[in-house]
Every structure is written in C-alpha cells, then in structure tokens.
C-alpha cells in the first residue's frame, strides 16, 4: 500500500480598473482630453485638463486601482491511495481540491 499527498497555498494581489460606468467615463475622458496636455508636470503630479472640467483619465485609473486591490487566496491539494491486491494489478484512488477565496 502506498499513500501520498501534496498541498500548495498561494496569495495574489491584483490592481484592477473598474468596470461598467466608471470605465466608460475614463474612456470618454481620454477621448475628450486635449492631446497637447502633458500627462505629468515637472514635479510628477498629474496635470488636469485645460479649458474643461475633464479629469485626467490616467490619474483616475491609477487612483481606482491603487485604492481597490483584489486579494485572492488559492489552496490546491491532492492525496492518493495505491494498493496492489494481486501481482500485475494496481488500484489507485485520487482525491484533489482547488479552493479560491
């Protein structure tokens, strides 16, 4: 009789851009913003749009993604039992699990 197992645990963090109405607003802002406006000023700050109230879309996307991280834990495990009841015959049973939360 032979028994074996393995387990793996992982954590990941993703910074995602919003979906739905928020992403449409950012896309419209990007299309509407004056293309001659630089992205950053000399101090490294985002430059607002000139002559309009359009928000800098890159600043908006970076703010959303930095302030709303998506954390994910993953646990993957497997175990098996293998027996040889008679010569030339091997019976093997596997059980595995994959959890994400």
BELRAQUI-V961952 format. One record per helix or strand. SS is the DSSP state (~ for helix, > for strand). FROM is the first residue (numbers start at 1). LEN is the number of residues. If there is no record, write none. Layout:
BEGIN
ss->SS from->FROM len->LEN
ss->SS from->FROM len->LEN
END
This chain:
BEGIN
ss->> from->2 len->14
ss->~ from->21 len->12
ss->> from->40 len->1
ss->> from->46 len->1
ss->~ from->57 len->11
ss->> from->69 len->18
ss->> from->89 len->12
END
